[in-house]
Amino acid sequence: MIGKVCPRGQDVAGLIRYLYGPGRREEHTDPHIIAGYRTAADLEPPLRVNGTRDFRRLVGLLRLPHDALGTWGYAKPVWHCSMRAAPEDRLLSDAEWAHVARDVMHRTGLCPHGDEDDAVRWIAIRHGPDHIHLVAMLARQDRTRPRVVNERYRVRDACLTGEERYGLRSTAPADRTATRRPTRAETGKAARQHRDEPPRITLRCHVSTAAASAASTGEFFAWLDQARAMRVAVSFALACGNEEGDLDFRARCRSRSTAFRYPAISLVTAW
């Protein structure tokens, strides 16, 4: 199970309309609320005579604590998190997804168990067989702002708990040791430039190969000299204020403003 905390936004009404809509590729099916700060049935948007949804009451309920804060509220108060199970996992029921959603809200501190009357207002929408969306307004009902710290790691903890509880595919914990993946912008630009991979991956491959193959600093930079065809620029300097004299190493693709910093200790262990 994977949880992704999206960048915060301002338009909760627009987000809800999108989640209840057909999607960009008609992938949204049977959208409905499965959990929230109240019962799902009480929060479900009613149908109009023409078959469309009336979101005005739901949006008003979610926005009320934020509007009460006035100028003290966050400029971007809309918190959005998507949760997705692996394709090979069994189909979770609405009740099971609802339990996962409540666990996420509890672990992030946005809506701890037993504090529903004073915590933030939130809903969980399911519009597909394998994923849900959590939407919350970052304003507590006791007229204070919630403290949101490292919520991505708390979401990851909830995913691991859900995997164990429901027998889903096991994924790696968020121990902050994974390499940084290319962003969507980097991947898109690489495709437009007809590259096989983003420059971030190319540079990491060259530097990792050089560090593993070289037996000295001279050999390390000699290996990198062979990558001149890929326009790789290298610079290094002794880090200031460090008794061990760590090396501040950077590799950069000259045609792209993507840089990577490798502490000297990681290069020493590779040698």
N, C-alpha and C positions, 0 to 999 in steps of 0.2 A: 504494500500500500504506500502510495506517495501523496504527500500533502504539499501544496504550493501556496505560499502567502503572496498574493499579488500586491503591486504598488497601491498605496492608498488613493482614494478618489474623493470626489465631492458630490456626485450625482447618484444617490441611492435609488431614486426612482428609475433612472435610465438603466442602471445595472439590473434591477428586478425585472424590468420590461424585457431586457435582453435574455435573461435566464428563463423567462416564461415564453420567449419567442421561439421561432423555428431554428435559430442558429444560423451560422454563416453557410453551412452546407446541409441544412435541413436535418441536423443530427439530434436536435432536441425532441424528445418524445415524452408525452405524459408528464409535463412539469407539475410538481406539487410540493407543498411544504411537509416535511417529515418531522421537524423538531423546531423548537424556538424557546424564547423566554416565557411563552405561554403555550398552551396546548396547540398542536398543529391545526386542529379543526377550527379553533377560534381565530387563527391568523390567516387562514386560506382566503385569498382574494375571491370575492363572489363573481359569478358570471352575469354579464348583462344580457338583455333580450337578444342582441345580435350575436351572442356567442363569445364576445371578447371579455377579458378580465377587467375588473375595476380595482385598480391598485391604490386608490386615494386613501382609503382607511388604513391599509397596511403601511404605506409610506408615512402617513401622519403619525402612526403609533411609533414607528422606528425613529422618526426625527424629533419627537417631542422632547426627550432629555437633552439633545444637542441644542435645540432651539432655546431651551430654558437657560442654558449656559451663556447665551449671547456671545459677547466678544471673548469670553474665556474659553470657548470651545476650540477644538482643533480646526485648522484651516482645511485639512483634508480628513474628515472624520469617518469615511466609509472604509471599513476593514473587510477584505474579501479573501477567502481561502478556499481552494478547490482540493478535494480528496478523491483519489482514484485508485481502484484495485487493479491488479495485474489481469491481463486478458485470460489467463488460464485459471484464475481464481473462481471459486463458486459464486453464484449470484447471491448477494446479501439481501436480506429483507429490509423493509423500511424501518422496522424496529431495531435491527442490528446497526444500520447506518445511523439512526438517531442516537444510539448509545455511543458510537464513535464521535459524533458531532458534539454531544454533551461533554465527552471526555476532553476533546480539544478545547472547548470553551473553559472548562475547569482548569486544565493544565496551564493555559495561557494567562489565567487570572482575570480574563474578561468577564466570566460568569461562573465563579466558584460554586460548588454544590452548597446549597443552603443559603446562598446570597442572591437568589434570583430576583427578589423584590427591590434590591438596591443596585444590582450590577447593570451592565449594558444590556440593551435590547438587541436581539439577534434572531435570525431564522436560518434554517438549513433547507435548501431546495434540491430536489432530485429530479433531473430531467433526462436521465440515461440509466441504463442497467448497471453500469460499473463505476459511477462517480456521483458526488454531491458537491454543492457549493454552500459555503457558510458566509453569511453577510451580517455584519454587525456595525452599529454606530458607536464610535468611540466617545461616548458620554454616558456616565452612570446615572441611574435614576435617583440617586441621592444628591444630584447636582454637583458632582465632582468629576474630574477627568481620570480615566483609568490609566494605570501605569503599565505601559506595554514595553517589555524588555525581553529580547531574545525569543520572541514568540515562535520563530521558525524552528528552533530546537525543541520547544515544547510541543509543537505540532508533530515533529518527527517522533518524539517519545510516544505520543498518542497513536501514531501509525504502528509502531513496534508492538504496542500493547494490543491493538486491534488484530494484528497478524497472529499473535499468539492465542488470543481469545477465540478467534474464528477459524484458525487453521489455514491462514492464507500464506501466500508465497513470502518467504523471509527476505528482507532487504537489510542493507547495511545501516548501522546506527550513525547518527550525526556526531561523529567524534572530531570534526573539523580538520581531518587529515586528507580529505579527498582533494584532488587537483581541481582547479577552477575550470569549468566547462565553457566553451565559446558561447557568447550571447547570441540571441536571435539576429541582431544586427550584423555581427561578425559572420554568422553562417550565411545570411542573405547576401552580404557583399561578396563573399567568396564564390557563391553560385553565380552572381552577375559577372564576376571577373573570370569565370570558367576555371576556378581553382579546384583541385581535388579535395582540399581541406582548408579550413581557416588558418591564417598565419599563426595564431596562438598554438595550434597543434603542431605545425611545422617547426616552429622555434623550440617547443618543448622536446620534440623528437631529436633535433640536432644537439641540444644542450645535454639531454640525458644520455645520448649515445657517446658524446665526447667525454662526459664525466665517468661513464662506466668503462671506457676503453683506455683512457689515459693513465699513465703512471706518474706523471708530474705535471706541474703547471704549464711547462712549455708544450708538452704533448697535448694537453687539454686545449690550448689555444690553437695549436697546429690542426687539430681535428676541426675546430670551428672555422679555420681558414678555408677548409675544403667546402664550406657551405657558402662561399662568396657568390656562387651562382644564384643562390636564393636571397641574395642581398641582405645578409645578416650582419649587423653591426654589433661589436662587443666593446664594453668598457668595464673597468674595475678600479677600485680604490679601497684602501684600508678604512674600515669603519671607525669613526671617531668615538672616543670615550669607552672603548672596549679593551680591557686588559689583554685579552687573547689575540687582539688584532684581526678580528674577523674581516673577511673580504666581502665588500659590497659589490656584487657582480650583477651586471645587467646585459641582457641580449635583446636586440630590437631589430625588427624588420624595417628597413629604411623606407620602404614604400607604404608602411602602415604604422600608425601610432600605437602599436601594441608592444608592451615591454613586460619583462618578467624579471623578478629579483630572486636570486639564489643565494642564501646565506652560505658563508664559507664552510660551515660545519657539514652541510649536506653534500658539498663537493668532496670534503675530506673522507666522509664515510664511503662515498662511491669509489674513491681511489683505494 
